[in-house]
Amino acid sequence: MSSKYCGYMGKVMSVNLTTQEIKEYPWTDNERELYLGGKIMAARILCDNFTGEEKPFSEENLIVITTGPLTGTGAPSSSRFNMSALSPQTGFIASSNCGGTFGYYLKKAGYDALVIRGRCAEKTWLDISNDKFTFRSADDLWGTRITPCHEIIKEKLTEERGNNAKFGTMCIGPAGENLVLYSAVLSGERASGRTGIGAVFGWKNLKAITVSGNHTVPVFDEEKTRKWCKKWFGYLKNHPLTGNQLPRLGTAGLVSSMQMRKMLSTKNYNYGQYEDFEKVNGETLAEEYNIVNKGCLTCPIKCARTVRVNGEAVKGPELETLGLLGGGILNSNLQKILDWNNEIDELGMDTISASSTLAYAMEANEKGLWDNGLKFGNIDNISQIWEDIAYRRGIGDELAEGSKRLSEKYGGREFAIQSKGLELAAYEPRRAVGQGLGYAVSNRGGCHLNGGYMVILEGLGLNTDSQTPKAKADFTMMFQDLMETISASGQCLFTSYAFFPGFLITRPNGGITTAANRLIPHLGGVIRVMNRISPAIAMHLPVFHHTKMFRYALGMPMTFGKYLRIGERGYTLDRYVSTKFGVSSKDDSLPKRLTHTPQDPENPKTVVPLEKMKKVYYKARGWDQNGIPTVNTLRRLKITK
């Protein structure tokens, strides 16, 4: 089924692993206009196929792999692809976004998305080359770690197709095979890490997918697209966040800023500062360990680090890994973090959930709830722990279940730092309460990005009052919606960092910046109106290059308001699907450590006033007091008729 819009390949394929039947999945231009692609497209497909009775480990569970319409058009940082499924970690709809080259090559094969259902009878590797789908035995791949799996596949395909064979690959490691609930799927060095979709692959006996083809992604106006991309690349390279901080230090550069603002999770979120932070921060990583910067396809930012582990050049850790395996467990040995980061990736696990589950276990042991031998500051046996988790050996079998399930068994729910079963990122929300709200209401669980990344306002970009709940709900909604559409288009969320004019970042004490920081908490009503009437905002913002790219590359009319409304539709659609599986306000929660125990015992405001913000947030979104999208909201957003 073709499309009148460029950027799309016009085909979505349904793959039944049980019967090996391949057929086209219907997807119309009207659906492209409403849902674009990526995670929003996947949410629509899951909504149309799920009743609420499905189980994560079942043939009825779908894996939906989607690209965005800008993937392959040359737009900055547009190589992202998405995977969505019913998550074994949370029990409801979940998505995971990934870089690498798989999305680009899926389009080269002629497809915008894959809808995978059923279960392979044997261990399988699915190979896609243009219109040819081949189910190959994965017996010799099963049990391999990520790099050996990629290497074996590359050797086989190169031998079959010649030295110039080019293809995209995704695979799982031992953790996915053994159904670790936070196991990942990796495409090269890039991980689709969160929500445990790797375990769904493992249950379905699907070790890997490879894809290649010789199709060209169509572009509506090649000349205007090329010129706009050149301008956009220049803007990103000249912005202080995307052109300086991220290329220079990567996300690791935030460790020092978070330490200064008491946002750095320390000893399982007991504290917000780590006394040895300088030993594990971005500056030390850059000066003593980084070999070279890397970036995903078409990315001018190049935030990835390359370090040496056991004599090999490998992907370095990002902020979350540094924070959670540094101060999070009271470890100041940066080389160990580099080693562990590589080990966790090779085994195919999410570093955030693995790290936070370890921290929970250490505190449970410290408090006498679970005698497991793990102690804060004692790192001697940690390397073995990762392997034990991936192969479910000894206490690793229990750690593989994640902190929520462990706290239900052993106690200590107040310090199992998760929301909806998904462990939180390294940002301590008691000093950034808007981020705390985002963690709680995030559709996929305790996610800093799906939560709206309010820390960009609360100290890590601008410096508005981080403790006030005022306006935080409305800004959270707006940021979530913007980021939802960016993801759906196939772009990296880091492109949104340049949304704030550079002078606000470079002149933190300037008059305009100071005035903006003071004004933001009073703008809740204004932002609420903008969110509600977003389609009427028929304009382009000079600092937001995304919208014009749709006109030039796709031939699809797009304004800032329409862009915002697509994100709102996608976010509410995600929520609507999850309500089929019982999600409601009760699940939009944080552990009591963050909502009832002040980070500063002398300052009662250093908690997350969650319930107060949730009420405002639900009202802003048009959800009822139980966090359920109302009938009117679903109709207004054209999710239902």
C-alpha positions as CSV (number, residue, x, y, z in Angstrom):
1,M,0.0,0.0,0.0
2,S,1.8,3.1,-1.2
3,S,1.6,6.6,0.2
4,K,1.1,10.1,-1.3
5,Y,3.7,11.4,1.2
6,C,7.4,11.1,0.7
7,G,9.6,9.8,3.5
8,Y,7.4,6.7,3.8
9,M,8.1,3.5,1.9
10,G,4.3,2.7,1.9
11,K,4.5,-0.8,3.3
12,V,4.0,-2.3,6.8
13,M,4.5,-6.1,7.0
14,S,2.9,-8.6,9.3
15,V,5.2,-11.5,10.3
16,N,3.6,-14.6,12.0
17,L,6.4,-16.5,13.7
18,T,4.2,-19.5,14.3
19,T,3.0,-20.1,10.7
20,Q,5.8,-18.1,9.0
21,E,3.1,-16.3,7.0
22,I,4.2,-12.9,5.7
23,K,1.5,-10.4,4.6
24,E,1.0,-6.7,4.3
25,Y,-0.5,-4.9,7.3
26,P,-3.0,-2.2,6.2
27,W,-1.8,1.4,7.0
28,T,-3.4,4.4,5.3
29,D,-2.3,8.0,4.7
30,N,-5.0,9.2,7.1
31,E,-3.2,7.1,9.8
32,R,0.1,8.5,8.8
33,E,-1.3,12.0,9.3
34,L,-2.7,11.2,12.7
35,Y,0.1,9.0,14.1
36,L,3.2,9.7,11.8
37,G,5.3,6.6,12.7
38,G,7.5,5.4,15.5
39,K,6.0,4.8,18.9
40,I,2.7,6.5,18.1
41,M,2.2,4.3,15.1
42,A,3.1,1.3,17.2
43,A,0.6,2.4,19.9
44,R,-2.2,2.5,17.3
45,I,-1.4,-0.9,16.1
46,L,-1.3,-2.4,19.6
47,C,-4.5,-0.6,20.4
48,D,-6.2,-2.2,17.4
49,N,-4.9,-5.7,18.4
50,F,-5.0,-5.8,22.2
51,T,-8.0,-6.5,24.3
52,G,-6.4,-6.3,27.7
53,E,-6.4,-10.1,28.2
54,E,-3.0,-10.7,26.5
55,K,0.1,-11.7,28.5
56,P,3.7,-10.6,27.8
57,F,4.9,-14.1,27.3
58,S,2.3,-15.3,24.9
59,E,1.8,-15.8,21.2
60,E,-0.8,-13.0,21.3
61,N,1.8,-10.4,22.4
62,L,3.0,-8.4,19.4
63,I,6.4,-6.8,18.8
64,V,5.9,-3.8,16.6
65,I,9.1,-2.4,15.1
66,T,8.6,1.1,13.5
67,T,10.6,3.7,11.7
68,G,9.8,7.4,11.5
69,P,9.0,9.3,8.3
70,L,12.3,11.3,8.5
71,T,14.5,8.2,8.8
72,G,16.6,8.1,5.7
73,T,15.8,11.6,4.5
74,G,19.1,13.1,5.8
75,A,17.4,15.0,8.7
76,P,19.7,15.5,11.7
77,S,19.9,12.6,14.1
78,S,17.1,10.7,12.2
79,S,18.3,7.1,12.4
80,R,16.1,6.1,15.4
81,F,13.7,3.3,15.3
82,N,11.2,2.1,17.9
83,M,10.1,-1.3,19.4
84,S,6.8,-1.6,21.3
85,A,5.2,-4.6,22.9
86,L,3.4,-5.7,26.1
87,S,6.2,-5.5,28.6
88,P,7.1,-8.4,30.9
89,Q,8.6,-5.8,33.3
90,T,5.6,-3.6,33.8
91,G,2.7,-5.7,32.4
92,F,1.4,-3.1,30.0
93,I,2.2,-1.4,26.8
94,A,5.8,-0.3,26.6
95,S,8.2,1.1,24.0
96,S,11.9,1.4,23.6
97,N,13.8,3.7,21.2
98,C,17.1,2.9,19.6
99,G,19.8,4.4,17.4
100,G,22.1,2.3,15.3
101,T,21.3,1.5,11.6
102,F,18.5,-1.0,11.7
103,G,15.7,1.6,11.0
104,Y,17.6,3.0,8.1
105,Y,18.1,-0.5,6.6
106,L,14.5,-1.5,7.2
107,K,13.5,1.4,5.0
108,K,16.1,0.4,2.4
109,A,14.3,-3.0,2.3
110,G,11.1,-1.1,1.5
111,Y,9.2,-1.1,4.8
112,D,8.1,1.4,7.4
113,A,7.3,-1.1,10.1
114,L,7.1,-4.8,11.1
115,V,4.3,-6.3,13.1
116,I,5.6,-9.6,14.6
117,R,3.2,-12.1,16.2
118,G,3.3,-15.7,17.3
119,R,6.2,-17.8,18.4
120,C,9.0,-19.6,16.6
121,A,8.9,-23.4,17.0
122,E,12.8,-23.4,17.0
123,K,15.5,-21.0,17.8
124,T,15.3,-18.5,14.9
125,W,17.1,-15.7,13.1
126,L,14.8,-13.7,10.7
127,D,16.6,-12.4,7.7
128,I,14.9,-9.8,5.5
129,S,16.3,-8.8,2.1
130,N,13.9,-6.6,0.1
131,D,10.8,-8.8,-0.4
132,K,12.4,-12.0,0.8
133,F,11.8,-13.1,4.3
134,T,13.9,-16.1,5.5
135,F,13.6,-18.0,8.8
136,R,17.0,-19.3,9.6
137,S,18.2,-21.5,12.4
138,A,19.8,-19.7,15.3
139,D,21.1,-22.8,17.0
140,D,24.7,-21.6,16.5
141,L,23.8,-18.1,17.7
142,W,21.9,-19.1,20.8
143,G,23.9,-18.5,23.9
144,T,26.2,-15.9,22.3
145,R,26.8,-12.5,23.7
146,I,26.0,-9.4,21.6
147,T,29.3,-8.8,19.8
148,P,29.9,-12.4,18.9
149,C,26.3,-12.7,17.6
150,H,26.8,-9.7,15.4
151,E,30.2,-11.0,14.2
152,I,28.8,-14.5,13.3
153,I,25.9,-12.9,11.4
154,K,28.2,-10.6,9.5
155,E,30.5,-13.4,8.6
156,K,27.7,-15.5,7.3
157,L,26.0,-12.7,5.2
158,T,29.3,-11.5,3.9
159,E,30.2,-14.9,2.7
160,E,26.8,-15.4,1.0
161,R,26.4,-11.9,-0.5
162,G,29.9,-10.7,-1.1
163,N,32.3,-8.4,0.6
164,N,30.1,-5.4,0.1
165,A,27.0,-6.7,2.0
166,K,25.4,-4.0,4.0
167,F,22.6,-4.6,6.4
168,G,21.1,-3.7,9.8
169,T,21.1,-6.1,12.7
170,M,19.3,-6.4,16.0
171,C,19.8,-9.3,18.5
172,I,19.4,-10.3,22.1
173,G,22.0,-11.7,24.5
174,P,21.9,-14.4,27.1
175,A,19.7,-12.2,29.3
176,G,16.9,-12.1,26.7
177,E,17.2,-15.9,26.1
178,N,16.8,-16.5,29.9
179,L,13.9,-14.1,30.2
180,V,15.5,-11.5,32.4
181,L,12.7,-9.0,32.9
182,Y,14.9,-6.0,32.0
183,S,16.7,-7.6,29.0
184,A,17.5,-5.5,26.0
185,V,17.7,-5.7,22.2
186,L,20.8,-4.3,20.7
187,S,21.6,-2.9,17.2
188,G,25.3,-2.7,17.0
189,E,26.4,-0.7,20.1
190,R,23.1,0.9,20.5
191,A,20.5,-0.6,23.0
192,S,16.8,-0.7,22.9
193,G,17.2,-1.2,26.6
194,R,14.2,-0.4,28.7
195,T,11.0,-2.3,29.5
196,G,12.3,-5.8,28.8
197,I,11.5,-6.3,25.1
198,G,14.6,-8.5,24.9
199,A,12.8,-11.1,27.0
200,V,9.8,-11.0,24.6
201,F,12.3,-11.8,21.8
202,G,13.7,-14.6,24.0
203,W,10.3,-16.1,24.7
204,K,9.4,-16.1,21.1
205,N,12.7,-17.9,20.3
206,L,13.8,-15.0,18.1
207,K,17.5,-14.4,18.5
208,A,18.1,-11.8,15.8
209,I,16.6,-9.9,12.8
210,T,18.7,-8.7,9.9
211,V,17.5,-6.5,7.1
212,S,18.9,-5.1,3.9
213,G,17.7,-3.8,0.6
214,N,18.3,-1.4,-2.4
215,H,15.3,0.9,-2.1
216,T,15.7,4.7,-1.9
217,V,13.8,6.8,0.6
218,P,11.8,9.3,-1.4
219,V,12.2,13.0,-0.6
220,F,9.5,15.6,-1.6
221,D,11.8,18.6,-2.4
222,E,15.4,17.5,-2.5
223,E,16.9,21.0,-2.9
224,K,14.9,22.6,0.0
225,T,15.5,19.5,2.1
226,R,19.2,19.7,1.6
227,K,19.4,23.4,2.3
228,W,17.2,23.1,5.5
229,C,19.3,20.2,6.7
230,K,22.5,22.2,6.3
231,K,20.9,25.1,8.2
232,W,19.7,22.8,10.9
233,F,23.0,21.0,11.3
234,G,24.7,24.4,11.7
235,Y,22.2,25.5,14.3
236,L,22.8,22.3,16.4
237,K,26.6,22.6,16.1
238,N,26.4,26.2,17.3
239,H,24.1,25.6,20.2
240,P,25.8,25.4,23.6
241,L,24.1,22.1,24.5
242,T,24.1,20.2,21.2
243,G,27.3,21.8,19.9
244,N,29.4,22.0,23.0
245,Q,28.3,20.1,26.1
246,L,27.1,16.9,24.5
247,P,30.0,16.6,22.0
248,R,32.6,17.5,24.6
249,L,31.4,15.4,27.5
250,G,28.4,13.5,26.3
251,T,25.6,12.9,28.8
252,A,28.3,12.2,31.4
253,G,28.8,15.9,31.5
254,L,25.7,16.2,33.6
255,V,27.2,14.4,36.6
256,S,28.9,17.5,37.9
257,S,25.8,19.7,37.3
258,M,23.6,17.2,39.1
259,Q,26.0,17.0,42.0
260,M,26.0,20.8,42.4
261,R,22.2,20.9,42.4
262,K,21.8,17.9,44.7
263,M,20.1,15.9,42.0
264,L,22.7,13.0,41.8
265,S,21.2,9.9,43.2
266,T,23.5,8.5,45.9
267,K,23.3,5.3,47.9
268,N,20.0,4.2,46.3
269,Y,18.5,7.7,46.4
270,N,19.2,8.2,50.1
271,Y,21.1,11.4,49.2
272,G,21.5,13.8,46.3
273,Q,25.3,14.3,46.4
274,Y,28.2,11.9,46.2
275,E,31.5,13.0,47.8
276,D,33.6,11.2,45.3
277,F,31.7,12.4,42.2
278,E,34.8,13.9,40.6
279,K,36.2,10.4,40.2
280,V,33.2,9.2,38.1
281,N,32.1,12.4,36.3
282,G,32.2,13.4,32.6
283,E,35.3,15.4,32.9
284,T,37.4,12.5,34.3
285,L,35.9,10.2,31.7
286,A,36.9,12.6,28.9
287,E,40.4,13.4,30.2
288,E,41.5,9.9,31.2
289,Y,39.4,7.3,29.4
290,N,37.7,8.6,26.2
291,I,39.4,7.6,22.9
292,V,37.0,9.2,20.4
293,N,33.5,10.5,20.1
294,K,30.9,8.7,18.1
295,G,27.4,9.4,16.8
296,C,24.5,7.6,15.2
297,L,23.8,7.8,11.5
298,T,23.2,11.5,10.4
299,C,24.0,12.8,13.9
300,P,26.0,16.0,14.2
301,I,26.0,15.9,18.0
302,K,28.1,12.7,18.5
303,C,27.4,12.3,22.2
304,A,28.7,8.7,22.4
305,R,32.0,7.9,24.1
306,T,34.5,5.2,23.1
307,V,36.7,3.7,25.9
308,R,39.0,0.8,26.3
309,V,38.0,-2.4,28.1
310,N,40.3,-5.4,28.2
311,G,42.3,-3.9,25.3
312,E,39.3,-3.4,23.1
313,A,37.7,-0.1,22.0
314,V,34.0,-0.3,23.1
315,K,31.1,2.0,23.8
316,G,31.5,4.0,27.0
317,P,28.9,4.6,29.7
318,E,26.3,7.4,29.6
319,L,25.1,9.5,32.5
320,E,22.7,6.9,33.9
321,T,25.4,4.2,34.2
322,L,27.9,6.6,35.7
323,G,25.5,7.9,38.3
324,L,23.8,4.6,39.3
325,L,27.0,2.5,39.3
326,G,29.0,5.3,40.8
327,G,27.4,7.2,43.7
328,G,24.3,5.0,43.5
329,I,26.2,2.1,45.0
330,L,29.0,4.2,46.5
331,N,31.6,3.1,44.0
332,S,34.4,5.6,42.9
333,N,36.2,3.2,40.6
334,L,35.6,4.5,37.1
335,Q,37.4,1.7,35.3
336,K,35.1,-0.8,37.0
337,I,32.1,1.2,35.7
338,L,33.5,1.0,32.1
339,D,34.0,-2.8,32.5
340,W,30.5,-3.3,33.9
341,N,28.9,-1.1,31.3
342,N,30.4,-3.3,28.6
343,E,29.5,-6.5,30.4
344,I,25.9,-5.5,30.9
345,D,25.6,-4.5,27.2
346,E,27.3,-7.8,26.0
347,L,24.9,-9.8,28.1
348,G,22.0,-7.8,26.8
349,M,20.5,-5.9,29.8
350,D,19.3,-2.5,30.6
351,T,21.9,-0.7,32.7
352,I,19.4,1.5,34.5
353,S,17.3,-1.4,35.9
354,A,20.2,-3.6,36.5
355,S,22.0,-0.9,38.5
356,S,19.0,0.2,40.5
357,T,18.0,-3.4,41.3
358,L,21.5,-4.0,42.6
359,A,21.3,-0.9,44.8
360,Y,17.9,-2.1,46.2
361,A,19.5,-5.5,47.0
362,M,22.4,-3.8,48.8
363,E,20.0,-1.7,51.0
364,A,17.8,-4.7,51.7
365,N,20.9,-6.5,52.9
366,E,22.0,-3.5,55.0
367,K,18.6,-3.3,56.6
368,G,18.4,-7.1,57.4
369,L,15.6,-7.8,55.0
370,W,17.5,-10.1,52.6
371,D,20.8,-11.8,53.4
372,N,22.4,-11.6,50.0
373,G,26.0,-10.6,50.7
374,L,25.8,-7.4,48.7
375,K,27.1,-4.2,50.3
376,F,27.4,-0.6,49.3
377,G,31.0,0.3,48.5
378,N,32.0,-3.4,48.1
379,I,32.6,-4.0,44.4
380,D,34.7,-7.2,44.5
381,N,32.0,-9.6,43.3
382,I,29.9,-7.3,41.1
383,S,31.3,-8.5,37.8
384,Q,30.1,-12.0,38.6
385,I,26.7,-10.7,39.6
386,W,25.9,-9.5,36.1
387,E,26.6,-12.9,34.6
388,D,24.6,-14.6,37.3
389,I,21.6,-12.3,36.5
390,A,21.8,-13.0,32.7
391,Y,22.0,-16.8,33.3
392,R,19.7,-16.7,36.3
393,R,22.1,-18.4,38.6
394,G,22.0,-18.1,42.4
395,I,20.8,-14.7,43.7
396,G,21.0,-13.6,40.0
397,D,17.8,-15.5,39.4
398,E,16.0,-13.2,41.9
399,L,17.8,-10.0,40.8
400,A,16.6,-10.8,37.2
401,E,13.1,-10.0,38.4
402,G,13.8,-6.3,39.2
403,S,13.4,-4.2,42.3
404,K,9.6,-4.0,42.4
405,R,9.1,-7.8,42.6
406,L,12.0,-8.1,45.0
407,S,10.5,-5.5,47.3
408,E,7.1,-7.3,47.2
409,K,8.9,-10.5,48.4
410,Y,11.4,-9.1,50.9
411,G,10.0,-5.8,51.9
412,G,11.4,-2.3,51.5
413,R,9.0,-1.0,48.9
414,E,9.8,2.5,50.1
415,F,13.3,2.2,48.7
416,A,12.7,0.1,45.6
417,I,13.2,3.1,43.3
418,Q,10.8,2.4,40.5
419,S,7.5,3.4,39.1
420,K,5.1,0.9,37.5
421,G,7.9,-1.7,37.7
422,L,10.5,0.3,35.8
423,E,13.4,1.7,37.7
424,L,14.1,5.4,37.7
425,A,17.0,7.2,36.0
426,A,19.8,8.9,38.0
427,Y,18.1,12.2,38.5
428,E,17.1,12.7,42.1
429,P,13.5,14.2,41.9
430,R,13.3,15.6,45.4
431,R,15.4,18.5,44.0
432,A,13.5,18.6,40.7
433,V,9.8,17.9,41.5
434,G,8.6,18.4,37.9
435,Q,10.9,15.5,37.0
436,G,9.3,13.6,39.8
437,L,5.9,14.1,38.4
438,G,7.2,12.9,35.0
439,Y,8.6,9.7,36.4
440,A,5.3,8.9,38.0
441,V,3.0,9.6,35.1
442,S,5.3,8.4,32.3
443,N,3.5,5.9,30.2
444,R,6.2,3.3,30.2
445,G,7.2,3.6,33.9
446,G,10.0,5.5,35.7
447,C,11.5,7.0,32.5
448,H,13.1,10.5,32.5
449,L,12.6,11.0,28.8
450,N,9.0,9.7,28.5
451,G,8.4,11.7,31.7
452,G,9.1,15.0,29.8
453,Y,12.6,15.6,31.1
454,M,11.6,18.6,33.2
455,V,15.1,18.8,34.7
456,I,16.0,20.9,31.6
457,L,14.0,23.6,33.3
458,E,14.9,22.7,36.9
459,G,18.6,23.3,36.8
460,L,20.2,21.4,33.9
461,G,19.4,24.0,31.2
462,L,17.4,26.8,32.8
463,N,17.3,27.3,36.5
464,T,13.6,27.9,37.5
465,D,12.5,27.0,41.0
466,S,13.0,23.3,41.2
467,Q,10.9,22.8,44.4
468,T,7.7,24.5,43.4
469,P,4.9,22.5,41.9
470,K,3.6,25.6,40.1
471,A,3.2,25.2,36.3
472,K,5.1,21.9,36.4
473,A,2.1,19.8,35.3
474,D,1.4,21.9,32.3
475,F,5.0,22.1,31.2
476,T,5.4,18.3,31.7
477,M,2.5,17.7,29.4
478,M,3.9,20.1,26.7
479,F,7.4,18.6,26.9
480,Q,6.1,15.0,26.8
481,D,4.0,15.8,23.7
482,L,6.9,17.5,21.9
483,M,9.2,14.6,22.6
484,E,6.5,12.1,21.6
485,T,6.3,13.6,18.1
486,I,10.1,13.9,17.8
487,S,10.4,10.1,18.6
488,A,7.5,9.3,16.2
489,S,9.3,11.2,13.4
490,G,12.4,9.0,13.8
491,Q,14.7,11.6,15.4
492,C,16.8,11.7,18.5
493,L,15.3,13.6,21.5
494,F,18.6,15.4,21.8
495,T,17.5,17.6,18.9
496,S,15.0,19.1,21.3
497,Y,17.8,20.4,23.6
498,A,18.2,23.3,21.1
499,F,14.6,24.3,21.7
500,F,15.8,27.0,24.2
501,P,17.7,29.9,22.6
502,G,21.5,29.5,23.3
503,F,21.9,32.8,25.2
504,L,19.6,31.4,27.9
505,I,22.2,28.7,28.5
506,T,25.4,30.7,28.0
507,R,24.2,33.7,30.1
508,P,22.6,32.0,33.2
509,N,22.8,35.3,35.2
510,G,21.7,37.6,32.4
511,G,18.7,39.7,32.8
512,I,16.5,37.9,30.2
513,T,17.5,34.5,31.6
514,T,16.8,35.6,35.2
515,A,13.4,37.0,34.2
516,A,12.6,33.8,32.3
517,N,13.4,31.6,35.4
518,R,11.2,33.8,37.6
519,L,8.3,33.9,35.1
520,I,8.1,30.2,34.2
521,P,6.3,29.1,37.5
522,H,3.5,31.6,36.6
523,L,2.9,30.4,33.1
524,G,0.9,27.3,33.9
525,G,-2.4,28.8,32.7
526,V,-0.8,30.1,29.5
527,I,0.8,26.7,28.7
528,R,-2.6,25.0,29.5
529,V,-4.3,27.1,26.9
530,M,-1.6,26.5,24.3
531,N,-1.9,22.8,24.9
532,R,-5.6,22.9,24.6
533,I,-5.8,25.0,21.4
534,S,-2.6,23.7,19.9
535,P,-4.0,23.2,16.3
536,A,-4.7,26.9,16.2
537,I,-1.0,27.7,16.6
538,A,-0.4,27.8,12.9
539,M,3.2,28.9,12.9
540,H,6.8,27.8,12.8
541,L,9.2,28.6,15.7
542,P,12.6,29.8,14.5
543,V,14.3,27.7,17.3
544,F,12.3,24.6,16.3
545,H,13.4,23.4,12.9
546,H,11.5,20.1,13.0
547,T,8.2,21.4,11.5
548,K,9.5,22.7,8.2
549,M,11.4,19.5,7.6
550,F,8.0,17.8,7.2
551,R,7.0,20.1,4.4
552,Y,10.3,19.9,2.6
553,A,11.1,16.2,3.0
554,L,7.6,14.6,3.2
555,G,5.3,17.1,1.5
556,M,3.2,17.0,4.6
557,P,1.9,20.4,5.9
558,M,3.1,20.8,9.5
559,T,2.9,23.7,12.0
560,F,4.1,23.9,15.6
561,G,0.6,23.5,16.9
562,K,-0.2,20.5,14.7
563,Y,3.1,18.9,15.8
564,L,2.2,19.4,19.4
565,R,-1.3,17.9,18.9
566,I,0.1,14.8,17.3
567,G,2.3,14.3,20.4
568,E,-0.7,14.7,22.6
569,R,-2.7,12.2,20.6
570,G,0.2,9.7,20.9
571,Y,0.7,10.2,24.6
572,T,-3.0,9.7,25.4
573,L,-3.2,6.8,23.0
574,D,-0.4,5.1,24.9
575,R,-2.3,5.7,28.1
576,Y,-5.6,4.4,26.6
577,V,-4.0,1.1,25.6
578,S,-2.5,0.6,29.0
579,T,-5.8,1.3,30.7
580,K,-7.0,-1.9,29.0
581,F,-4.5,-3.7,31.2
582,G,-5.6,-1.9,34.4
583,V,-3.4,1.1,34.6
584,S,-4.8,4.0,36.5
585,S,-3.9,6.8,39.0
586,K,-2.8,4.3,41.6
587,D,0.0,3.2,39.3
588,D,1.3,6.8,38.8
589,S,3.3,6.6,41.9
590,L,6.8,7.0,43.4
591,P,8.4,5.2,46.4
592,K,7.7,6.9,49.7
593,R,11.4,7.7,50.1
594,L,10.8,10.4,47.4
595,T,7.4,11.6,48.4
596,H,7.5,11.4,52.2
597,T,11.2,11.6,53.3
598,P,12.8,15.0,52.8
599,Q,16.2,14.8,51.1
600,D,17.2,17.6,53.5
601,P,15.7,16.8,57.0
602,E,15.7,20.5,57.8
603,N,13.7,21.4,54.7
604,P,10.3,19.7,54.4
605,K,9.9,21.0,50.9
606,T,12.6,18.6,49.6
607,V,10.0,15.9,48.7
608,V,8.0,15.4,45.6
609,P,4.5,16.8,46.1
610,L,3.2,14.2,43.7
611,E,-0.5,14.0,44.5
612,K,-1.0,17.7,44.2
613,M,0.7,17.8,40.8
614,K,-1.1,14.7,39.5
615,K,-4.5,16.3,39.9
616,V,-3.4,19.3,37.8
617,Y,-1.8,17.1,35.3
618,Y,-4.9,14.9,34.8
619,K,-7.0,18.0,34.3
620,A,-4.6,19.4,31.8
621,R,-4.6,16.2,29.8
622,G,-8.4,15.7,29.9
623,W,-8.1,12.6,31.9
624,D,-10.5,11.9,34.8
625,Q,-9.5,11.8,38.5
626,N,-8.5,8.1,38.1
627,G,-6.0,9.0,35.3
628,I,-8.3,7.5,32.6
629,P,-8.7,9.5,29.3
630,T,-12.3,10.7,29.1
631,V,-14.6,9.8,26.2
632,N,-14.6,13.4,25.1
633,T,-10.8,13.6,25.1
634,L,-10.5,10.4,23.1
635,R,-12.9,11.8,20.5
636,R,-11.3,15.2,20.5
637,L,-7.9,13.6,19.7
638,K,-9.6,11.3,17.1
639,I,-8.4,8.2,18.9
640,T,-12.0,6.9,19.0
641,K,-15.1,7.9,17.1
